[in-house]
Amino acid sequence: MVPEYERLLTKVAHLYYIEDTSQAEISNVLSLSKSRVCRLLAEARSRGIVEIYVNGSLSWCPALESRVEKKYGLKEACIVETPADRPIAQTLGLAGAQLLKRLMSPKDILGISWGKTLLSLVSNFHESHLKGPQVVQLVGCLNMGGEDMQVMDLLRRLGEYFETRPLALFCPSIVSSPQVKAGLLEDPKIAEVVEAAKRCTIVLAGIGELSATSTLYQQGYISPSWWGKLTDSGAVGNMCMNFYNADGEACCPAFQEVTMTTTSLSDLKEIPTVIGIAGGPEKLAAIRGALRSGVLNILLTDRDTAEALL
């Protein structure tokens, strides 16, 4: 292998797996296209530059899980210790992969949103063990940048693992007007995804916070005008681009009229199993609001966050 090319493979792998840098950020820093970053990461794994080990088992907190389950009326709380030298998203991703493997059956229809934690989760799916479940993207793409590459990677990996054709929602997550949204919903391909979303039996939902640290804010995906309106409405977080306040109630209905999401908070409440995955102090208010919404029946989070929820 040419030394410079090997150095590039190693550099990209180090940024992504060790420093937890997103593919979009790597693309900007190294002046590479997003698709090339994705290919380099795959090659780094295939050449053995990246080797993924699971050293020992995850450390669970059963007593704390019971307390969280009782307080919020959950079917199940999955709470893990997070090592100081490992990003929370990686630990939750590993735990989430184990949880999903246990819950899924061949007849299930899995709905997914997007986010770093969910991408970490599917990265822990290796050899196929289950054939048949359908996979449905519940939220449109943010834009044609790096986060979308992650969404497509997430769908591709799940499709390969379950040996199925995932249904992708090929449209923006935020459009310019309710009229544009109505027009998109008439498209047959989009309508197919919307109909499939209604039949979901399991939803895997990242929980996003409304703060200056969120991807939506930092990358400018939501305009300053909408951001101000969401803040003024009391929004603290979102699931599948459905924003809610501290009591878990839907807020800022005008914004929901321009978001391309297949499921409202009310729709999510009708789905048998909704798993919320998030952790860290910056997400505390968003997680608490999500729990109060009545949407979640399973929560996966870290020990410190769980203790703060009590």
BELHU-V399987 format. One record per helix or strand of 3 or more residues. SS is the DSSP state (H for helix, E for strand). FROM is the first residue (numbers start at 1). TO is the last residue. If there is no record, write none. Layout:
# BELHU-V399987
ss={SS,SS}
from={FROM,FROM}
to={TO,TO}
This chain:
# BELHU-V399987
ss={H,H,H,H,E,H,E,H,E,H,H,H,E,H,H,E,E,H,H,E,H,E,H}
from={3,23,34,62,76,88,109,116,134,146,178,188,202,215,224,235,242,253,265,273,281,298,303}
to={18,30,46,72,80,103,112,123,137,162,185,197,209,218,232,239,245,256,269,277,292,302,309}
